């Protein structure tokens, strides 16, 4: 009877040891700091600060130019174009300048030549002349470059197009002056001089990459010679 009474007490008060079972609520527990769910961190790895640091406008440059003002980028590119044009006028200088290739300079020179030659003809012929000059310059530069590559030249495609495009600068100068001086005695001799200068400058810049062509060098230079001769003829007869 006593054991039955004891079991009844245990049944009637099942939570008698509640304070003993749940005493862990009274223990000291440290609170972890809140996790930042925004994905932003106060510190960033140095490799993730600017993953495009090397993709600047200047090839081979290690400067971080991603956040610089547009005016600074344009001014730097204009200075580079000016140095390359100066190098074309003085081919025996630092030939490594044109190794840092770009297509802005050749594009500007091609547009200047096409616009100049198209303004010196009747209005109904200006569009065909502009289109023809533009196609001749770019397609001719690509063909000359592919010919050199097929013969074993080590120069890169865009570097060769850059050099060929910059070296039409003497012909562009003669074409611009020809707007004011239309005499044949000026156009023909000046076009021949500009043709010789352009050919000499381009062959000089590309000679290092064609040094191993040996007896095939004439095959690589001949299309270049023909390319500038066609442009010089257009300048002379416009």
C-alpha positions as CSV (number, residue, x, y, z in Angstrom):
1,X,0.0,0.0,0.0
2,X,2.9,2.3,0.8
3,X,4.6,1.6,-2.5
4,X,1.3,2.3,-4.3
5,X,1.1,5.6,-2.5
6,X,4.6,6.5,-3.5
7,X,3.9,5.7,-7.1
8,X,0.8,7.8,-7.0
9,X,2.8,10.8,-5.7
10,X,5.3,10.3,-8.5
11,X,2.4,10.2,-11.0
12,X,0.7,13.2,-9.6
13,X,3.9,15.4,-9.6
14,X,5.9,14.4,-12.7
15,X,7.6,17.8,-12.9
16,X,9.0,17.6,-9.4
17,X,12.6,17.7,-10.7
18,X,11.9,20.4,-13.3
19,X,14.6,22.7,-11.9
20,X,17.1,19.9,-12.1
21,X,16.3,18.8,-15.6
22,X,16.3,22.2,-17.2
23,X,19.1,23.8,-15.3
24,X,21.1,24.4,-18.5
25,X,19.1,27.6,-19.1
26,X,20.8,29.1,-16.2
27,X,24.3,28.4,-17.6
28,X,26.4,31.2,-19.1
29,X,26.4,31.0,-22.8
30,X,28.3,33.3,-25.2
31,X,26.4,35.1,-28.0
32,X,28.0,34.8,-31.5
33,X,28.1,38.1,-33.5
34,X,25.5,38.5,-36.2
35,X,26.4,37.1,-39.5
36,X,26.4,39.7,-42.3
37,X,23.8,38.4,-44.8
38,X,24.4,41.2,-47.3
39,X,27.4,39.5,-48.8
40,X,29.6,42.6,-48.1
41,X,32.7,42.3,-46.0
42,X,34.7,45.1,-44.4
43,X,37.9,43.5,-45.7
44,X,38.5,42.3,-49.2
45,X,41.2,40.1,-50.4
46,X,43.8,42.0,-52.4
47,X,43.2,39.7,-55.4
48,X,39.5,40.6,-55.5
49,X,39.8,44.4,-55.2
50,X,40.1,44.9,-58.9
51,X,40.2,41.7,-61.0
52,X,40.5,43.8,-64.2
53,X,43.6,45.9,-63.1
54,X,45.6,44.6,-66.0
55,X,43.0,45.2,-68.6
56,X,43.9,48.8,-69.1
57,X,43.9,50.8,-72.3
58,X,47.7,50.4,-72.5
59,X,48.9,47.0,-73.4
60,X,51.5,45.7,-71.1
61,X,50.8,48.4,-68.5
62,X,50.5,47.3,-64.9
63,X,48.8,50.4,-63.7
64,X,45.3,50.3,-62.4
65,X,43.4,52.4,-65.0
66,X,40.0,51.1,-64.4
67,X,38.8,53.9,-62.1
68,X,40.7,56.8,-63.8
69,X,38.7,59.6,-65.5
70,X,37.9,59.3,-69.1
71,X,39.8,62.5,-69.9
72,X,43.0,61.0,-68.4
73,X,42.6,57.9,-70.5
74,X,42.0,59.9,-73.7
75,X,45.0,62.1,-73.0
76,X,47.2,59.1,-72.4
77,X,46.1,57.4,-75.7
78,X,46.6,60.7,-77.6
79,X,50.1,61.0,-76.3
80,X,50.8,57.4,-77.3
81,X,49.5,58.0,-80.8
82,X,51.7,61.1,-81.1
83,X,54.8,59.2,-80.0
84,X,54.1,56.5,-82.7
85,X,53.6,59.1,-85.4
86,X,56.8,60.7,-84.4
87,X,58.5,57.4,-84.6
88,X,57.2,56.9,-88.2
89,X,58.8,60.2,-89.2
90,X,62.1,59.1,-87.5
91,X,62.2,55.3,-88.2
92,X,65.8,54.9,-86.8
93,X,64.6,55.8,-83.3
94,X,63.2,53.5,-80.7
95,X,61.4,50.9,-82.7
96,X,59.9,49.2,-79.6
97,X,57.3,52.0,-79.4
98,X,55.1,50.3,-82.0
99,X,55.3,46.9,-80.2
100,X,52.6,48.3,-77.9
101,X,50.0,48.2,-80.7
102,X,46.7,49.9,-80.9
103,X,44.2,50.5,-83.7
104,X,43.1,54.0,-82.8
105,X,45.9,55.7,-84.7
106,X,45.5,53.6,-87.9
107,X,41.7,54.2,-87.7
108,X,42.2,58.0,-87.4
109,X,44.7,58.1,-90.2
110,X,42.5,55.9,-92.4
111,X,39.5,58.2,-91.8
112,X,41.6,61.3,-92.4
113,X,42.9,59.9,-95.7
114,X,39.4,58.7,-96.9
115,X,37.7,62.1,-96.0
116,X,40.5,64.1,-97.6
117,X,40.4,62.2,-100.9
118,X,36.6,62.1,-101.0
119,X,36.4,65.9,-100.7
120,X,38.7,66.5,-103.7
121,X,36.4,64.7,-106.2
122,X,32.9,65.5,-107.5
123,X,30.1,65.0,-105.0
124,X,28.6,62.0,-106.8
125,X,32.0,60.2,-106.5
126,X,32.7,61.1,-102.8
127,X,31.0,58.1,-101.3
128,X,32.6,55.5,-103.6
129,X,36.0,57.1,-103.0
130,X,35.6,57.1,-99.2
131,X,34.5,53.5,-99.1
132,X,37.2,52.4,-101.5
133,X,40.0,54.1,-99.6
134,X,38.7,52.7,-96.3
135,X,38.5,49.1,-97.6
136,X,41.9,49.3,-99.4
137,X,43.6,50.4,-96.2
138,X,42.2,47.8,-93.9
139,X,41.9,44.9,-96.3
140,X,45.3,45.6,-97.7
141,X,46.9,45.7,-94.2
142,X,45.2,42.4,-93.4
143,X,46.4,40.8,-96.6
144,X,49.9,42.0,-96.2
145,X,49.9,40.7,-92.6
146,X,48.5,37.3,-93.5
147,X,51.1,37.0,-96.3
148,X,53.9,37.6,-93.8
149,X,52.4,35.2,-91.3
150,X,52.1,32.4,-94.0
151,X,55.8,33.0,-94.9
152,X,56.8,32.4,-91.3
153,X,56.9,35.9,-89.9
154,X,56.8,36.0,-86.1
155,X,55.0,39.4,-85.7
156,X,51.5,39.3,-84.3
157,X,48.5,40.1,-86.6
158,X,47.4,43.2,-84.8
159,X,50.9,44.5,-84.3
160,X,51.6,44.3,-88.0
161,X,48.3,46.0,-88.9
162,X,49.2,48.7,-86.4
163,X,52.6,49.3,-88.0
164,X,51.2,49.3,-91.5
165,X,48.4,51.6,-90.5
166,X,50.7,54.1,-88.8
167,X,53.1,54.2,-91.7
168,X,50.5,55.7,-94.1
169,X,51.0,58.9,-92.1
170,X,53.4,60.6,-94.7
171,X,50.8,59.9,-97.4
172,X,48.0,61.4,-95.3
173,X,50.1,64.5,-94.8
174,X,50.7,64.9,-98.6
175,X,46.9,64.3,-99.2
176,X,46.0,67.1,-96.8
177,X,48.5,69.5,-98.3
178,X,47.2,68.6,-101.7
179,X,43.9,70.2,-100.9
180,X,45.6,73.6,-100.9
181,X,48.2,72.9,-103.6
182,X,46.6,71.1,-106.6
183,X,49.5,71.5,-108.9
184,X,50.8,68.3,-110.6
185,X,54.4,69.3,-110.0
186,X,53.7,69.1,-106.2
187,X,51.4,66.1,-106.0
188,X,53.4,63.6,-108.0
189,X,56.9,64.2,-106.5
190,X,55.5,64.5,-103.0
191,X,53.4,61.4,-103.3
192,X,56.5,59.4,-104.5
193,X,58.5,60.7,-101.6
194,X,55.8,59.8,-99.1
195,X,55.4,56.4,-100.7
196,X,59.2,55.8,-100.3
197,X,59.1,57.0,-96.7
198,X,56.1,54.9,-95.8
199,X,57.6,51.8,-97.3
200,X,61.0,52.4,-95.7
201,X,59.5,53.0,-92.2
202,X,57.2,49.9,-92.3
203,X,60.0,47.6,-93.6
204,X,62.3,48.9,-90.9
205,X,59.8,48.3,-88.1
206,X,58.9,44.8,-89.4
207,X,62.5,43.8,-90.3
208,X,63.2,42.2,-86.9
209,X,60.2,39.8,-87.2
210,X,61.2,38.9,-90.8
211,X,64.9,38.5,-90.2
212,X,64.6,34.7,-90.3
213,X,62.7,34.6,-93.6
214,X,66.1,34.6,-95.5
215,X,65.4,34.3,-99.3
216,X,61.7,34.7,-98.7
217,X,62.0,38.3,-97.5
218,X,61.2,39.7,-101.0
219,X,57.9,37.8,-101.0
220,X,57.0,39.4,-97.7
221,X,58.1,43.0,-98.7
222,X,56.6,43.0,-102.2
223,X,52.9,43.1,-101.1
224,X,53.9,45.9,-98.7
225,X,55.5,47.8,-101.5
226,X,52.4,47.3,-103.7
227,X,50.1,48.4,-100.8
228,X,51.7,51.8,-100.4
229,X,52.1,52.3,-104.1
230,X,48.3,52.0,-104.6
231,X,47.6,54.5,-101.9
232,X,50.3,56.9,-103.3
233,X,48.7,56.6,-106.7
234,X,45.3,57.6,-105.2
235,X,46.8,60.6,-103.5
236,X,48.6,61.7,-106.7
237,X,45.6,61.5,-109.0
238,X,42.9,62.8,-106.6
